[in-house]
């Protein structure tokens, strides 16, 4: 458990998550930063019919079904492909109601922020793998 916490905290400081907060808490600069960050959390998480910015895809993370909009460019990244494969294993290929990612919201935020900061893909895959192994024991 200590090793998992160390690995999570190694990637990013929680103060850097202003780009991931809901739009209701955002400042004017957050809206422009959203375009470059690759991911943002929607203000209205479970409201159907909300528009998604061009070039982005809505994903639902964790048991809470937290809604994020992710840049379509990230879908080809090896770490995101790894997450999509885990999603297919967990939920199958015929998901209804949006793309679901089976990990904790905090882990997803850290992984996406680490991608934005340019951390190595192999380190992120190891981190995510250890998180999924840890969750299997809970």
Buried (B, 14 or more C-beta within 10 A) or exposed (E): EEEBEEBBEEBBEEEBBBBBBBEEEBEEEBEEBBEEBBBBBBBEBEEEEEEEEEEBBBBBBBEEBBBBBBBEEBBEBEBBBBBBEBBEEEBEEEEEEEBBBBBBBBBBBBBBBBBBEEBEBEBBBEBBEBBBEEEEEE
